[in-house]
Amino acid sequence: MQQDILLDFIHKRCSIVKFFSNRGVTIKNDSGYTRMLSINARVGCCMEPAHIDIAVVLYHSLLDMYLTSLYGGENTGFYTKYKNVLPSASSVQCIVRECFKVLSLFRNSLVHSTNSLDKDCRGYGKSIKGNTFLAITSTSHALSHLFTIMELYFERARYSAKYLEGALAYCYQELCRSTVVRDRRWGKLKVLNKTCFKFERNIRESFLYSQFEVKSNFLFFEDNCRINLKYDVVDSIRRTDYCFVYNGQTYRVPEEALAERKIALDGLAEWTTNEVIGEDSIAFEKS
């Protein structure tokens, strides 16, 4: 409940773009009307510097409270919690742990030295404290992805573990590209394992009722699932999620998990979702 209240406050007061939002559209092809739900994951930060400050502190508080309830470490300093309490065995755990590091460093700078952060129109581009560089520098582009990670993590119940890993890994990659940690104690940002599943693009088009065929222990998706929308961006910066029900179970399979438009049936379990796919989920025209 407290988490929901704080998230609602961040969304209303900090002008945060909700990076994963549903929009229903209707398109028509040769076979009639196709219903589609597109999840738009465009990442951008249009926040004022003061709003970024508030968001950093609140996201850090939310994450700290949740991780403490999960792993313990109450009344433990942020660094000690990072070093000795938070796990990093899985890719998601590693990403969350490193984001806790980034938020902790910025939070400490904001709370203990209000004027230490030199914020220009791009966000936290140049961070200087007196004559000494701060332990961390970043940009609004990177912070947008950091905030996206927090949003996805707090709403992770709607995604499969594998889907969450792919989304978080993409955002973490973007965070690392524009964030530098120079602190000897905290150490540099960790590099993810090469076996980590990662999305190729952050703009996702999600197709409901994706048409498929099952043969030879594989599930094949039909080509007509990929349809160019005149108002959307080119294919080079977007990817498709295939949403469907098979044997009574709902799945969301990202394009990156397919090989030649197919996926092994014994690999579907990784992509189960709690989302409800139904006609009430989307508005569509009747022929």
C-alpha positions in Angstrom: 0.0 0.0 0.0 2.8 2.4 0.9 4.6 1.5 -2.3 1.5 2.3 -4.4 1.0 5.7 -2.6 4.7 6.7 -3.3 4.5 5.6 -6.9 1.3 7.5 -7.4 3.0 10.6 -5.9 6.0 10.2 -8.2 3.8 9.9 -11.3 1.6 12.9 -10.4 4.2 15.3 -9.0 7.3 14.5 -11.0 5.9 14.5 -14.5 7.4 11.1 -15.1 6.6 9.5 -18.4 5.1 6.1 -17.9 7.4 4.2 -20.1 5.3 1.1 -20.6 1.7 2.1 -21.4 -1.1 0.3 -23.3 -2.7 1.7 -26.4 -5.2 -0.1 -28.5 -5.3 0.3 -32.3 -7.2 -1.4 -35.1 -5.5 -2.3 -38.4 -7.0 -4.0 -41.5 -5.2 -6.6 -43.7 -6.3 -8.9 -46.5 -7.8 -11.4 -44.1 -10.0 -8.8 -42.3 -9.6 -6.9 -39.0 -6.8 -7.8 -36.7 -6.8 -6.8 -33.1 -3.6 -5.5 -31.7 -2.4 -4.1 -28.4 0.8 -2.1 -28.6 2.9 -1.4 -25.6 4.9 1.7 -26.2 8.2 1.7 -24.3 9.7 4.9 -25.7 12.0 6.1 -23.0 12.5 9.8 -22.5 12.9 12.2 -19.6 11.0 15.5 -19.7 11.4 16.2 -16.1 12.5 19.4 -14.4 15.8 19.1 -12.4 13.9 19.5 -9.1 11.5 16.7 -10.1 14.5 14.4 -10.9 15.8 15.1 -7.4 12.4 14.1 -5.8 12.2 11.0 -8.0 15.7 9.8 -7.1 15.0 10.1 -3.4 11.5 8.5 -3.6 12.6 5.6 -5.9 15.5 5.0 -3.6 13.2 4.9 -0.5 10.9 2.5 -2.3 13.6 0.2 -3.4 15.4 0.3 0.0 12.1 -0.6 1.8 11.3 -3.4 -0.5 14.8 -5.0 -0.5 14.9 -4.7 3.3 11.6 -6.6 3.5 12.9 -9.2 1.1 16.5 -9.8 2.2 16.8 -8.1 5.7 19.5 -5.6 6.6 17.2 -3.2 8.6 19.2 -0.4 10.3 22.1 -1.2 7.9 23.9 1.5 5.9 23.3 1.6 2.2 26.8 0.5 1.3 26.8 -2.4 3.8 23.5 -3.5 2.5 24.8 -3.4 -1.1 28.0 -5.2 -0.2 26.8 -7.8 2.2 23.1 -8.2 2.0 21.8 -7.8 -1.6 22.2 -10.9 -3.8 23.5 -10.8 -7.4 23.2 -14.4 -8.5 20.7 -13.8 -11.3 20.7 -11.1 -13.9 17.7 -9.4 -12.4 19.2 -9.4 -9.0 22.5 -8.0 -10.3 20.6 -5.2 -12.2 18.5 -4.2 -9.1 21.6 -4.3 -6.9 23.5 -2.0 -9.3 20.5 0.4 -9.5 20.5 0.5 -5.7 24.1 1.6 -5.9 23.3 4.4 -8.4 20.3 5.6 -6.5 22.2 5.5 -3.2 25.1 7.6 -4.5 22.8 10.2 -6.0 20.5 10.1 -2.9 23.5 10.7 -0.6 24.7 13.7 -2.7 21.2 15.2 -2.7 20.6 14.7 1.0 24.0 15.6 2.5 25.2 18.2 0.0 22.3 19.9 -1.8 24.4 22.0 -4.0 26.8 19.3 -5.0 25.0 18.4 -8.2 25.4 20.7 -11.2 22.3 20.0 -13.3 22.0 21.4 -16.7 19.1 21.0 -19.2 20.2 17.4 -19.9 19.9 16.4 -16.3 22.8 15.1 -14.2 25.5 15.8 -16.9 28.2 17.4 -14.8 28.4 16.5 -11.1 31.0 18.4 -9.2 31.5 18.9 -5.5 33.9 21.7 -4.7 37.1 21.0 -6.6 36.5 17.2 -6.6 34.4 15.2 -9.0 31.6 13.3 -7.3 31.6 9.5 -7.2 29.0 9.3 -10.0 28.0 11.2 -13.1 25.1 10.5 -15.4 22.6 12.1 -17.8 18.9 12.5 -18.1 18.9 9.8 -20.8 20.5 7.3 -18.4 18.2 8.3 -15.5 15.2 7.8 -17.7 16.2 4.2 -18.1 17.0 3.9 -14.4 13.4 5.1 -13.6 12.1 2.7 -16.2 13.9 -0.2 -14.4 12.2 0.9 -11.2 8.8 1.0 -12.8 9.2 -2.4 -14.4 10.6 -3.9 -11.2 7.7 -2.7 -9.0 5.2 -4.0 -11.6 7.0 -7.2 -12.3 4.1 -9.4 -11.2 2.5 -8.9 -14.7 5.5 -10.2 -16.6 7.3 -13.6 -16.7 10.7 -13.7 -15.1 12.4 -14.1 -18.5 10.5 -11.2 -20.1 11.4 -9.0 -17.1 15.0 -10.0 -17.5 15.0 -8.9 -21.2 13.4 -5.5 -20.5 15.6 -4.7 -17.5 18.8 -5.8 -19.2 18.0 -3.5 -22.2 17.4 -0.5 -19.8 20.5 -1.3 -17.7 22.6 -1.4 -20.8 21.4 2.2 -21.7 22.0 3.3 -18.1 25.6 2.0 -18.2 26.3 3.8 -21.4 25.9 7.2 -19.8 26.7 6.6 -16.2 30.2 6.5 -14.6 30.9 5.5 -11.0 34.4 6.5 -9.8 34.0 5.6 -6.1 36.7 3.1 -4.9 34.5 1.7 -2.2 31.3 1.1 -4.2 33.2 0.1 -7.4 32.2 0.4 -11.0 28.9 -0.7 -12.5 28.9 -4.4 -13.0 28.8 -6.0 -16.5 26.0 -8.4 -17.1 26.7 -12.0 -17.9 26.8 -12.7 -21.7 24.2 -15.3 -21.3 21.7 -12.7 -20.0 18.6 -12.4 -22.2 18.2 -8.9 -23.4 15.7 -7.0 -25.6 17.2 -5.5 -28.8 14.8 -2.5 -28.8 12.7 -0.6 -26.2 9.7 0.0 -28.5 7.5 -3.0 -28.3 4.4 -3.8 -30.4 2.3 -6.4 -28.7 -0.1 -8.4 -30.9 -3.1 -10.0 -29.3 -4.4 -13.3 -30.6 -1.2 -13.9 -32.6 -1.9 -16.6 -35.2 0.3 -19.7 -35.0 0.6 -23.3 -36.0 1.9 -26.2 -34.0 4.0 -28.9 -35.6 7.0 -31.0 -34.8 7.1 -29.8 -31.2 7.4 -26.2 -32.3 5.0 -23.3 -32.4 5.3 -21.2 -35.6 3.9 -17.7 -35.9 2.4 -16.4 -39.1 4.1 -13.7 -41.0 1.1 -11.4 -41.1 1.7 -10.6 -37.4 4.2 -8.0 -38.5 2.3 -5.1 -40.0 3.8 -1.7 -40.7 1.8 1.1 -39.1 1.9 4.4 -41.0 2.0 6.5 -37.8 4.7 4.5 -36.1 8.5 4.3 -36.3 10.4 2.1 -38.7 11.1 -1.6 -38.0 14.7 -0.9 -37.2 13.9 0.5 -33.8 10.9 -1.6 -32.7 10.3 -5.3 -31.9 7.2 -7.4 -31.6 5.7 -9.3 -28.6 3.4 -12.1 -29.5 0.5 -12.5 -27.1 -1.7 -15.6 -27.2 -3.5 -18.4 -25.3 -2.3 -22.0 -25.8 -3.8 -25.0 -23.9 -5.5 -22.6 -21.5 -2.3 -20.6 -20.6 -1.6 -17.0 -21.6 1.8 -16.2 -23.1 3.8 -13.2 -24.1 6.8 -14.1 -26.3 9.2 -11.4 -27.5 10.5 -11.5 -31.0 14.0 -11.8 -29.7 13.2 -15.3 -28.3 12.2 -16.7 -31.7 14.3 -18.4 -34.3 12.8 -18.1 -37.8 9.5 -17.2 -36.3 9.3 -20.4 -34.2 9.8 -21.4 -30.6 10.0 -24.9 -29.0 7.0 -26.0 -27.1 9.1 -27.0 -24.1 10.4 -23.4 -24.0 7.0 -21.8 -23.7 6.9 -22.1 -19.9 9.4 -19.2 -19.6 6.9 -16.8 -21.2 3.8 -17.3 -19.2 2.1 -14.1 -18.1 -0.7 -13.0 -15.7 -2.0 -10.6 -18.2 -5.6 -11.0 -19.4 -6.1 -11.2 -23.1 -9.7 -10.6 -24.0 -12.0 -8.4 -26.0 -12.4 -6.0 -23.1 -8.7 -5.3 -23.3 -8.9 -3.5 -26.6 -11.3 -1.5 -28.8 -11.6 -2.8 -32.3 -13.9 -2.3 -35.3 -16.3 -4.8 -36.7 -16.3 -5.6 -40.5 
